[in-house]
Amino acid sequence: MKGNLDLKGWGEKLVGLFSQYKYVFLVILVGVILLLLPSFGGEEEAVPTPALVGSTVEFDLAAMEEKLADAISEISGAGKAKVILTLKSGPRQVVAVDESASADENSSTTVVVSKGSGTQDAVVLQQVYPQYQGALIICPGGGEAAVKLKITEAVAAVTGLGAARISVCKGN
C-alpha cells in the first residue's frame, strides 16, 4: 500500500511541475520537433563538395574527333567526314593550395585528403576543360553552301568555336 501512495505523490509532483513549467516544456517540445523536421522531408539537397583527383574526367582528343566525325556524317548531304581539332589549351585541374606568409618567407602547400591506407589525394577546386583553337572538316558534301553551313553550325555548337575558326572542305 505504501508503494501505491508513493506513486500518487510522484504523480502530484509531476503535475505540479508541469503546470508550473508548462511553457518551458512547450518550447523544448517545439525545439525537438524542429530538429526532427528535416528528416521527415523528402530528398535532401546535395551539398557540393570539392572533387578529388581520383574522380576526374579523362579527355581524349582522338575520341572527340571520331565522335564529331560520326555526328557530321549523319548530316544530310555531308557524307563520310574526317575531323581535325586543334587545342589552344589542354585539360587541367586547379587544386586547393594553403598559403601561409611569415616575416621571412612565403610558403604554399597543396591541400590533400587522406583516404586511409596511407593514400592521399589533392582537393580539386576546378576542372578546366580544353579550349579549342580551330577545326577542319573534310567531307564529300563540303562544297555545297547549305551543307557547309549545317556542318559549321554543328561544330560551333559542340566546340564553342566561331565560324571563322571552322573550315569545311570538300573531300573525296
C-alpha positions in Angstrom: 0.0 0.0 0.0 2.8 2.4 0.8 4.3 1.9 -2.7 0.9 2.9 -4.1 0.9 6.1 -2.1 4.4 7.0 -3.3 3.3 6.8 -6.9 0.4 9.2 -6.1 2.8 11.6 -4.5 5.1 11.5 -7.6 2.2 11.9 -9.9 1.0 15.0 -8.0 4.6 16.4 -8.0 4.9 15.9 -11.8 1.5 17.6 -12.4 2.6 20.5 -10.2 5.9 20.8 -12.1 4.2 20.6 -15.5 1.7 23.3 -14.5 4.5 25.5 -13.2 6.8 25.0 -16.2 4.4 24.3 -19.0 5.8 27.0 -21.3 9.4 25.7 -20.8 8.2 22.2 -21.7 6.3 23.6 -24.7 9.4 25.4 -26.0 11.5 22.2 -25.6 8.9 20.1 -27.4 8.8 22.6 -30.3 12.6 22.6 -30.5 12.7 18.8 -30.7 10.1 18.8 -33.4 12.0 21.4 -35.4 15.2 19.4 -35.1 13.5 16.3 -36.4 11.6 18.1 -39.1 14.4 17.9 -41.9 14.5 14.2 -41.5 10.8 14.0 -42.3 11.2 15.8 -45.6 11.8 14.2 -49.0 15.1 14.2 -50.6 17.9 16.2 -49.2 19.7 18.8 -51.3 23.2 17.6 -52.3 25.9 19.8 -50.8 28.6 20.4 -53.4 31.9 19.2 -52.2 35.3 19.6 -53.9 36.2 16.8 -56.2 39.2 14.6 -55.7 41.9 14.0 -58.3 40.8 10.3 -58.5 37.4 11.3 -59.8 38.5 13.4 -62.8 37.0 13.0 -66.3 39.6 12.0 -68.8 39.7 13.9 -72.1 40.7 12.1 -75.3 41.1 14.3 -78.4 41.1 11.4 -80.9 37.9 10.1 -79.4 36.3 13.6 -79.6 37.3 13.9 -83.2 35.9 10.5 -84.0 32.6 11.2 -82.2 32.3 14.6 -84.0 33.1 12.9 -87.4 30.4 10.3 -86.8 27.9 13.1 -86.0 28.8 15.1 -89.1 28.5 12.1 -91.3 24.8 11.8 -90.2 24.1 15.4 -91.6 22.1 15.2 -94.8 24.4 15.7 -97.8 27.7 15.6 -95.8 28.9 12.1 -96.5 31.7 10.3 -94.6 33.5 13.1 -92.7 37.0 13.4 -91.2 37.6 15.9 -88.4 40.8 17.5 -87.1 40.6 19.6 -84.0 43.4 21.8 -82.6 43.6 22.8 -79.0 44.5 26.2 -77.6 45.0 24.7 -74.1 44.6 21.2 -72.8 42.6 19.9 -69.9 43.9 20.8 -66.4 42.8 20.9 -62.8 43.0 23.7 -60.3 43.9 22.3 -56.9 43.4 23.8 -53.4 46.5 25.4 -52.0 47.1 26.5 -48.4 49.3 29.6 -48.5 51.0 30.9 -45.4 53.1 34.0 -45.1 55.6 34.8 -42.4 58.0 37.7 -41.9 60.8 35.7 -43.6 59.2 33.6 -46.3 56.0 32.7 -48.1 55.1 29.1 -48.4 52.3 27.1 -50.0 51.2 23.5 -49.7 48.7 21.6 -51.7 45.6 20.6 -49.7 45.2 16.8 -49.5 42.6 14.5 -48.2 43.6 11.2 -46.6 41.6 8.2 -47.9 43.0 5.7 -45.5 45.6 3.0 -46.0 48.2 5.7 -46.4 46.8 7.2 -49.6 46.1 10.9 -50.2 44.5 12.8 -53.0 44.7 16.5 -53.7 41.5 18.5 -53.5 40.4 19.8 -56.9 38.7 23.1 -56.9 38.0 23.4 -60.6 38.2 21.1 -63.6 39.2 23.2 -66.7 38.3 21.5 -69.9 40.3 22.1 -73.1 39.8 25.2 -75.3 39.6 24.5 -79.0 41.6 26.7 -81.4 40.3 25.5 -84.7 38.5 22.7 -86.6 39.0 21.3 -90.1 36.2 19.1 -91.5 36.7 17.2 -94.8 33.7 15.6 -96.4 32.3 14.9 -99.9 29.4 17.4 -99.4 31.7 20.1 -98.1 31.5 22.0 -101.4 27.8 22.8 -101.1 26.9 26.0 -99.2 23.9 24.6 -97.4 25.8 21.6 -96.1 28.8 23.7 -95.2 26.5 25.9 -93.1 24.9 23.0 -91.3 28.3 21.5 -90.5 29.7 24.8 -89.3 26.8 25.3 -87.0 27.1 21.8 -85.6 30.8 22.1 -85.0 30.3 25.5 -83.4 27.7 24.1 -81.1 29.9 21.3 -79.9 33.2 23.0 -79.6 32.3 26.6 -78.9 34.3 27.9 -81.8 33.2 30.8 -84.0 32.5 30.2 -87.7 35.8 31.9 -88.6 37.7 29.2 -86.9 35.9 26.3 -88.6 36.9 25.2 -92.0 34.8 22.9 -94.1 36.4 21.4 -97.2 35.2 19.2 -100.0 36.8 15.8 -99.9 36.7 12.5 -101.9 
